[in-house]
Amino acid sequence: MPVITVNKKDFCRLLGKELSMQEIQEKLPMIGVAWEGNTKEEFEIEVTPNRPDMLSVEGLARAFSSFINMRTGLKEYDAQRSEYLVRVDQSTERVRPFIVCAVVTGIRFTNDSIKSLMDLQEKLHVTHCRKRKKGAIGVHDLSQIKFPLTYTTKDPNFKFIPLEETKEFSLKEILEKTQKGKDYAWILEGKNKYPILMDSTGQVLSFPPIINSDKTKLNPQTENIFIDVTGTDEKTINEVLNIITTSLAERNGKLYLVKIKYPYKTIETPLLKKSVMNLDPKYVNKLLGTNLSNLEITVLLQRMGFNAYEESKENIKVIIPCYRTDIMHQIDLVEDVAIAYGYDKFKPEIPNISTIGEEKPIERFAKKIRELMVGFGFQEVLTFILTNKQNLFAKMNIKETKTAETLNPKTQEYCIPRNWLTPSLMEVLWRNRHNEYPQNIFEVADVVRLDDSETGASNRKRLAFLLCHSKANFSEIKSYVEGILRNLGIEKVKFKESESACFIPGRAAKIIANNRVVGRFGEIHPKVISNWQLEMPVCSCEMDIDLLFDMIK
C-alpha cells in the first residue's frame, strides 16, 4: 500500500488547527490510515488503495477535519466556464483515446506544495492509474501555454525537449534512452505513432504517458497551472482529475473548465458531479450489530464528508462528493459509518459455535507445495480468480468450454471465474514482459470446473508454474515435475503424450500417477506466445492438488 510523507506544519495549516505530533498520531489512524512513523517535522502514513483522495496532504487534511467535527458534511467544488479549448485528433483513438483537462489559478506554490502535488501525481500513477496504463497525469505552468491545444499523434522521429533535459530528443530516443522512457515504453509497445499534446504554436506540453516537456515545468513562481490526464479508461481519468483539482482547491485554487472537442462529441472537464445513493438503516445496524437511529447514522456520515438526510424511516439519502471513487455499494457507506462510530466502541464477541477452528489439511498441503516451489527457485504470484473468455480460450488457442458466469459484471475484463490457472500466469508474463528474464513463476489457487470428466468435481485447487527464458524447454519443465512429485512421495508416475492445442505437438505430456491424470506440462505453442505478445519461449505445467492430496493421505 502507498506510504506518503506529510509535513506537519503544512498539514496543520490546511487543517486550520494546531495539533501536536502526539495528538495527530493518536487521532489520525482512526480515519482508516496506518501510522508509519515520524520525525520532528514530518510523519508518514500508509493509505489504503480504496482512498486515493487521501494520497495528498490536502485530501488527508480535508478528511481529518471532517472526522474531528471541524468542517463536517459535503465539501462542494465548482469550476467556472472558460475559453480554454483542447482539440482531439481522431488518430489518438488507436493509441490512447481519452483526455480530460482542467485549469487551476491563484495558487502560491511553495516547495512543500509543489512536492505534495508531485507526490500525489506519482502515487496516483502507481495505484489508481495502474502504472500509467489506464491514466497518466501532466501538470504544466499555464503561463507557458498558448491555446487552443491539440491532442494528436506523431511519428517516432518527432522531436522536443523532455523534462530535465537541455537538448531535443526524438520520441523513439526518449523511449530508449531516458529513464522514464525505459520504465514506461511497454505501454506504447506495438504502436506506429505516439500521442502528443501541443499548443497553438507547436510547442509540446507532454508525450503521454511517458514524460512532460521541460518548457512547461512548474517552478516556485508558478501560480496558474494546466492539468491534463490521458488514458485508456475514461472513468479512471475523470476520477484522477477530480482528485487532483479538488486537492488544489483546498489550497484556495480557483478551478476552470476546459472544453475537450472530440471528432464525435464535445465535453467540459473536470466533471465535479456529486452522486446519490440510498442507504437502508436496518442494513447498517444488522451488519454492525448496533442500534443506531437514523439521525445518528446521518451525523456519522457527515463526519466522513457526506451529506445525508432521512428520506423515510426505511431510507437515508446520501450525497457523495466527486472525489470519493471508492463508494460503489451500501457496504462502502456502512464501513464509513463504522469508522466514524469508532472501532474501539465495538465489543468483541465469541462466535456461538461448538467447534474449534483449525487450518484445513488441504491448505496445509498447499502450503507445503508453495514452500517446495520457492525452494526450486520459483517466484509466487497471486492473480484474480475472475477473468474473461478471451484470456481463457482464444489467447490459449483452445476450444471454448462451459464456464460459470457472473451476473451483471462491472467489466468484461473480469466476468467469469477461471477454470484453469495457466492463462492467469501468462497474463503475469505479459504484464512483465519489459522486465528482466528469466521469469519463473508459480501460483497455488482455486479454479471453478463445471464439467471435468477426469476429476468429477466442480471446485479444485491447482498448482501451475511457468518457465520463461531463452532456453526454456520440455526437458527442463519435466525435471521440475519429477522433482515435485518425488518430494511429495508420489513414485508411481508415468507420462503420456498430450494433444492440447496450447502446447507444441510432440512437446507436451499428461502426468499419470496411480493410473489417474493429475496434470499436464509442455512447451507453449508459438501462436499462444504471440497472442500474449511475448518474445521468449515458455513452458508450463498445471497439476490438480486435490488429486495429489488424496494420493498421499
C-alpha positions in Angstrom: 0.0 0.0 0.0 1.3 3.5 -0.7 3.0 5.5 2.0 3.0 9.3 1.9 5.2 11.7 3.8 3.4 14.7 5.3 4.9 18.0 6.6 3.2 18.6 10.0 3.2 22.4 9.7 1.6 22.2 6.2 -0.9 19.7 7.4 -2.0 21.9 10.4 -2.2 24.9 8.2 -4.6 23.2 5.8 -6.5 21.7 8.8 -6.9 25.2 10.3 -5.9 24.0 13.8 -2.6 23.5 15.5 -2.1 19.9 16.8 0.9 18.3 18.5 2.6 15.3 16.8 1.2 13.1 19.6 -2.4 14.3 19.0 -2.0 13.6 15.3 -0.6 10.2 15.9 -3.4 9.3 18.3 -6.3 10.5 16.2 -5.3 10.3 12.5 -5.2 6.5 12.3 -8.9 6.4 13.4 -10.0 7.5 9.9 -8.5 4.3 8.4 -4.8 5.0 7.7 -1.8 3.4 9.3 0.9 5.3 11.2 4.3 4.5 9.9 6.5 6.8 12.0 7.5 10.4 12.3 10.4 12.9 12.8 10.1 16.3 14.5 8.7 18.0 11.3 7.2 15.2 9.3 5.2 12.0 9.6 4.5 9.0 7.4 1.2 7.2 6.9 0.1 4.2 4.9 -3.1 4.9 2.8 -5.4 2.0 1.8 -5.8 1.6 -2.0 -9.5 2.4 -1.8 -8.9 6.0 -0.7 -6.8 7.7 -3.4 -8.3 11.0 -2.3 -6.1 10.8 0.8 -2.8 10.4 -1.1 -2.1 14.1 -0.7 -1.7 16.3 2.4 -4.7 18.4 1.1 -7.0 15.4 0.9 -5.8 14.0 4.2 -6.4 17.3 6.0 -9.9 17.5 4.4 -10.9 14.1 5.6 -9.5 14.6 9.1 -11.1 18.0 9.6 -14.5 16.5 8.9 -13.7 13.5 11.1 -12.8 15.7 14.1 -16.0 17.8 13.6 -14.3 20.9 12.4 -15.9 21.0 8.9 -18.4 18.2 8.6 -20.7 17.4 5.7 -20.2 17.6 1.9 -17.4 19.7 0.5 -18.6 21.1 -2.8 -16.4 22.4 -5.6 -17.3 24.4 -8.6 -15.4 25.1 -11.9 -16.1 28.3 -13.8 -16.7 28.3 -17.6 -13.8 29.4 -19.7 -12.5 29.7 -23.3 -9.8 27.1 -22.8 -10.0 24.5 -25.6 -8.4 21.2 -26.5 -9.0 19.6 -29.9 -8.6 15.8 -30.1 -7.4 14.3 -33.3 -9.0 11.1 -34.4 -5.7 9.3 -34.7 -5.5 9.1 -30.9 -8.3 6.5 -30.9 -5.9 3.8 -31.9 -3.2 4.8 -29.4 -4.5 6.5 -26.2 -8.1 7.7 -26.9 -9.2 9.8 -23.9 -8.1 13.1 -22.4 -9.5 15.3 -19.7 -8.2 18.7 -18.6 -8.5 21.5 -16.1 -7.0 24.9 -15.3 -6.3 25.9 -11.7 -5.3 29.5 -10.9 -4.3 31.6 -7.9 -2.1 29.0 -6.1 1.0 30.3 -4.4 3.3 27.4 -4.7 5.9 26.6 -2.1 8.5 23.8 -2.0 6.1 21.9 0.2 3.0 22.4 -2.1 5.0 21.5 -5.2 6.4 18.4 -3.5 2.8 17.4 -2.4 1.5 17.8 -5.9 4.3 15.8 -7.5 3.9 13.1 -4.8 0.2 12.9 -5.4 0.8 12.6 -9.2 3.2 9.7 -8.8 1.1 7.9 -6.1 -1.9 8.1 -8.4 0.2 6.8 -11.3 1.2 3.7 -9.4 -2.2 2.9 -7.8 -5.3 4.3 -9.5 -3.7 4.6 -12.9 -2.2 1.1 -12.9 1.4 2.3 -13.5 0.2 4.9 -16.1 -1.5 2.4 -18.3 -5.1 3.4 -17.5 -4.2 7.0 -16.9 -1.2 9.4 -16.9 -1.1 12.9 -15.5 0.6 16.0 -16.8 1.0 19.3 -14.8 2.1 22.4 -16.6 2.8 26.1 -16.0 -0.2 27.9 -17.6 1.8 31.0 -18.5 4.0 29.0 -20.9 1.0 27.7 -22.9 -0.9 29.2 -25.9 -4.4 27.9 -26.5 -6.1 26.1 -28.2 -4.3 22.9 -27.6 -4.2 19.8 -29.9 -4.0 16.2 -28.7 -2.7 14.2 -31.6 -0.2 11.6 -32.6 3.3 11.9 -34.1 5.9 9.7 -35.8 8.7 8.2 -33.7 11.2 10.7 -35.2 9.3 13.8 -33.9 11.5 15.8 -31.5 11.1 18.0 -28.4 13.0 18.8 -25.2 11.8 16.4 -22.5 11.6 17.3 -18.8 15.0 18.0 -17.1 16.9 17.8 -20.5 18.7 20.6 -22.4 18.5 19.2 -25.9 15.9 17.7 -28.2 15.2 14.0 -28.3 13.0 12.1 -30.8 10.1 10.2 -29.3 12.0 7.0 -30.2 15.1 8.2 -28.3 13.0 9.2 -25.3 11.7 5.6 -25.1 15.1 4.1 -25.5 17.5 6.5 -23.6 15.6 8.3 -20.8 14.8 6.6 -17.5 11.1 7.4 -17.8 11.1 6.1 -21.3 12.6 2.8 -20.3 10.2 2.5 -17.4 7.0 3.0 -19.4 7.8 2.2 -23.0 5.9 -1.1 -22.6 2.6 0.9 -22.5 3.1 2.0 -26.1 4.6 -1.2 -27.4 3.5 -2.1 -30.9 2.3 1.5 -31.8 3.4 3.1 -35.0 2.6 6.6 -33.8 2.8 8.1 -30.3 0.4 10.6 -28.5 1.5 14.2 -28.2 -0.2 17.2 -26.6 0.9 20.6 -28.0 -0.2 24.2 -28.0 -1.2 26.5 -30.9 2.5 27.5 -31.5 3.5 23.9 -31.9 5.2 23.7 -28.5 4.9 20.3 -26.9 3.4 20.0 -23.4 3.7 16.3 -23.0 4.4 12.9 -24.5 1.8 10.8 -22.5 2.2 8.5 -20.7 6.0 9.0 -20.7 7.2 12.5 -19.9 6.3 16.2 -20.0 8.1 19.0 -21.8 10.8 20.9 -20.0 9.4 24.2 -21.1 6.2 23.9 -19.2 7.5 22.6 -15.9 6.4 24.1 -12.6 8.6 26.4 -10.5 8.2 28.3 -7.2 6.9 31.4 -9.2 4.1 29.4 -10.8 0.6 30.5 -9.8 -1.6 29.1 -12.5 -1.4 25.6 -13.8 -2.9 23.4 -16.6 -3.6 19.7 -15.9 -4.1 17.0 -18.5 -4.9 13.4 -17.8 -4.8 11.0 -20.7 -5.6 7.3 -20.8 -7.4 4.2 -22.0 -10.2 4.3 -19.4 -12.4 7.3 -19.4 -13.9 6.7 -15.9 -10.4 6.4 -14.4 -9.0 9.6 -15.8 -12.1 11.6 -14.8 -11.7 10.3 -11.2 -8.0 11.2 -11.2 -8.7 14.7 -12.4 -11.3 15.2 -9.7 -8.9 14.1 -7.0 -6.1 16.4 -8.2 -8.3 19.5 -8.8 -10.2 19.2 -5.5 -6.9 18.8 -3.7 -5.6 22.1 -5.3 -8.9 23.8 -4.4 -8.1 23.1 -0.8 -5.1 25.5 -1.3 -7.6 28.1 -2.5 -7.1 27.4 -6.1 -9.8 28.6 -8.5 -11.0 25.9 -10.9 -11.8 26.5 -14.6 -13.5 24.1 -17.1 -11.6 23.1 -20.2 -13.6 22.3 -23.4 -12.5 19.0 -25.0 -13.6 18.7 -28.6 -13.5 15.2 -29.9 -14.4 14.4 -33.6 -17.7 12.9 -32.3 -18.5 14.8 -29.2 -17.6 17.9 -27.0 -17.3 17.7 -23.2 -16.2 20.1 -20.5 -14.0 18.9 -17.6 -13.4 18.5 -14.7 -16.7 16.7 -14.1 -17.2 17.6 -10.5 -20.5 15.9 -10.2 -21.9 14.6 -6.9 -23.6 11.2 -6.8 -26.5 9.9 -4.7 -27.0 6.6 -3.0 -29.8 5.1 -0.9 -28.8 3.5 2.5 -31.0 1.2 4.5 -30.6 1.9 8.2 -31.6 -1.6 9.1 -28.8 -2.9 6.8 -26.3 -0.7 8.7 -27.4 -1.9 12.2 -27.6 -5.5 11.1 -24.0 -5.5 9.8 -22.5 -3.5 12.6 -24.6 -5.1 15.5 -25.6 -1.6 16.6 -28.9 0.1 17.3 -28.2 3.5 15.7 -31.1 5.8 15.0 -31.4 7.4 11.5 -30.3 10.7 12.9 -27.2 9.1 14.4 -26.3 7.5 11.1 -26.7 10.7 9.2 -24.4 12.6 11.7 -21.8 9.8 11.4 -21.9 10.0 7.6 -21.5 13.8 7.8 -18.3 13.3 9.8 -17.0 11.3 6.9 -17.6 14.1 4.4 -21.0 13.1 3.1 -24.4 14.9 3.1 -27.1 12.7 4.4 -30.8 13.1 5.4 -33.6 10.8 6.3 -35.9 10.4 3.3 -38.1 7.9 5.2 -37.7 5.6 8.2 -36.6 2.9 5.8 -34.1 5.0 3.7 -31.3 7.5 4.2 -30.4 9.6 1.2 -26.6 10.0 0.9 -24.8 12.6 -1.3 -21.3 11.5 -2.2 -18.5 14.0 -3.1 -16.9 13.8 -6.5 -13.5 12.8 -5.2 -14.8 9.6 -3.4 -14.1 7.0 -6.0 -14.5 4.1 -3.6 -18.2 4.3 -2.9 -19.9 1.7 -5.1 -22.3 -0.1 -2.8 -24.2 0.3 0.5 -21.4 -1.7 2.2 -18.9 1.1 1.5 -21.1 3.6 3.4 -21.5 1.1 6.2 -17.7 1.0 6.5 -17.6 4.8 6.8 -20.3 4.7 9.5 -18.2 2.2 11.4 -15.1 4.4 11.1 -17.0 7.5 12.4 -18.7 5.5 15.1 -15.2 4.2 16.3 -13.9 0.7 16.0 -12.9 0.9 19.6 -16.5 1.1 20.7 -17.4 -2.3 19.2 -17.3 -5.1 21.8 -15.8 -8.3 20.6 -18.0 -11.4 20.8 -17.0 -15.1 20.7 -19.0 -16.8 17.9 -21.7 -19.1 19.2 -20.2 -22.3 17.6 -19.3 -25.6 19.1 -16.2 -26.4 17.1 -12.6 -25.3 17.3 -11.2 -23.6 14.2 -8.1 -25.0 12.5 -6.4 -24.9 9.2 -7.9 -27.5 6.7 -5.5 -30.3 5.9 -5.6 -29.4 2.1 -4.5 -25.9 3.0 -1.5 -27.3 5.0 -0.7 -29.5 2.0 -0.9 -26.4 -0.4 1.4 -24.5 2.0 3.9 -27.3 1.7 3.8 -27.2 -2.1 4.4 -23.4 -2.0 7.5 -23.9 0.1 8.6 -26.6 -2.3 8.2 -24.3 -5.3 10.1 -21.4 -3.6 12.9 -23.9 -2.8 13.0 -24.7 -6.5 13.7 -21.1 -7.3 10.2 -20.0 -8.5 8.5 -16.8 -7.5 4.9 -16.9 -6.2 2.3 -14.7 -7.8 -1.3 -14.1 -6.8 -3.9 -13.4 -9.5 -7.6 -12.8 -9.7 -10.0 -15.7 -9.8 -12.2 -13.7 -12.3 -11.0 -13.4 -15.9 -12.6 -13.5 -19.4 -13.1 -15.9 -22.2 -10.6 -14.2 -24.4 -7.8 -15.0 -22.0 -9.0 -18.5 -21.0 -9.6 -19.8 -24.5 -8.8 -17.6 -27.5 -5.3 -16.5 -26.4 -4.5 -20.0 -25.3 -5.5 -21.5 -28.7 -8.0 -23.9 -27.2 -11.7 -24.5 -27.8 -14.2 -22.8 -25.5 -15.8 -25.0 -22.8 -18.6 -24.4 -20.4 -17.8 -22.0 -17.6 -19.7 -20.2 -14.8 -20.5 -16.6 -15.5 -21.1 -13.6 -13.2 -24.4 -11.7 -13.5 -24.1 -8.0 -14.5 -20.3 -7.9 -14.4 -18.8 -4.4 -13.8 -16.3 -5.0 -16.6 -15.9 -7.5 -19.4 -12.3 -8.0 -18.3 -13.4 -9.8 -15.2 -16.6 -11.6 -16.0 -16.1 -15.4 -15.5 -14.3 -17.5 -12.9 -11.3 -19.2 -14.3 -11.4 -23.0 -14.9 -7.6 -23.3 -15.1 -4.6 -21.3 -13.8 -2.2 -21.2 -16.7 -3.8 -18.2 -18.5 -3.6 -16.1 -15.4 0.1 -16.8 -15.2 0.5 -16.0 -18.9 -1.1 -12.6 -18.2 1.5 -12.0 -15.5 4.3 -12.7 -18.0 2.5 -10.3 -20.5 2.4 -7.5 -17.8 6.1 -8.0 -17.0 7.5 -8.5 -20.5 9.5 -5.3 -20.1 11.3 -6.8 -17.0 14.4 -9.0 -17.0 14.4 -12.7 -17.6 14.3 -15.5 -16.6 10.8 -15.2 -15.2 9.9 -18.5 -13.4 6.6 -18.1 -11.6 4.0 -20.2 -9.9 0.6 -20.0 -8.2 -1.4 -22.3 -5.9 -5.1 -21.3 -6.1 -8.6 -22.4 -6.8 -10.4 -22.8 -10.1 -14.0 -23.5 -10.9 -14.8 -26.5 -13.1 -18.4 -27.2 -14.3 -17.6 -30.2 -16.4 -14.5 -32.1 -15.6 -14.6 -35.7 -16.7 -11.3 -36.5 -15.2 -12.0 -35.3 -11.6 -15.8 -35.3 -11.5 -15.6 -32.2 -9.3 -16.6 -28.5 -9.6 -14.1 -26.6 -7.5 -10.5 -27.6 -7.5 -7.2 -26.4 -6.0 -4.5 -26.3 -8.6 -0.7 -25.7 -8.9 0.5 -24.0 -12.0 4.1 -22.9 -12.8 5.8 -21.4 -15.9 9.4 -21.2 -17.1 10.1 -18.2 -19.3 13.6 -17.6 -20.6 15.6 -18.1 -23.8 16.4 -21.8 -23.2 13.1 -23.0 -21.6 12.4 -26.5 -22.9 10.4 -29.7 -22.4 13.3 -31.5 -20.5 13.6 -28.7 -18.0 9.9 -28.5 -17.2 9.8 -32.3 -17.0 12.7 -32.3 -14.4 10.7 -29.9 -12.2 7.6 -32.1 -12.5 9.6 -35.2 -11.4 11.2 -33.3 -8.6 7.9 -32.0 -7.2 6.2 -35.4 -7.3 9.3 -37.1 -5.8 9.3 -34.7 -2.9 5.6 -35.3 -2.3 6.3 -39.0 -2.1 4.4 -40.0 -5.3 6.5 -42.5 -7.1 4.3 -44.4 -9.5 4.4 -41.8 -12.2 4.4 -42.1 -16.0 4.0 -39.6 -18.8 1.8 -39.9 -21.9 1.7 -37.5 -24.9 -0.8 -34.7 -24.6 -2.6 -33.3 -27.6 -3.7 -29.9 -26.1 -3.6 -27.2 -28.7 -1.9 -24.8 -26.3 1.3 -26.9 -26.5 3.7 -27.7 -29.3 2.7 -31.1 -30.8 5.0 -33.8 -29.5 6.4 -31.5 -26.8 3.7 -31.9 -24.2 2.6 -34.7 -21.8 -0.1 -35.8 -19.4 1.1 -36.7 -15.8 -0.4 -40.0 -14.8 0.0 -41.0 -11.1 -1.6 -44.2 -9.7 -3.4 -44.5 -13.0 -5.0 -41.1 -12.7 -4.3 -38.0 -14.8 -3.1 -35.3 -12.3 -1.9 -32.7 -14.7 -0.2 -31.7 -17.9 3.0 -29.9 -18.9 4.9 -28.9 -22.0 6.3 -26.2 -24.3 3.7 -23.5 -25.0 2.8 -23.2 -28.7 4.4 -20.2 -30.6 0.9 -19.0 -31.6 0.0 -18.7 -27.9 3.2 -16.9 -27.1 2.4 -14.5 -30.0 -1.1 -14.0 -28.7 0.3 -12.8 -25.4 2.9 -10.6 -27.1 5.8 -12.5 -25.6 9.2 -12.9 -27.2 10.7 -15.7 -25.0 10.0 -19.5 -25.0 7.5 -20.5 -22.3 7.0 -23.9 -20.7 4.1 -24.6 -18.4 2.7 -27.2 -16.0 -0.6 -27.4 -14.2 -1.5 -30.1 -11.6 -4.5 -30.9 -9.5 -3.6 -30.5 -5.9 -6.8 -32.2 -4.6 -5.9 -35.4 -6.5 -2.3 -35.3 -5.3 -3.6 -34.8 -1.7 -5.9 -37.8 -2.0 -3.0 -39.9 -3.1 -0.7 -39.2 -0.1 -3.3 -39.0 2.7 
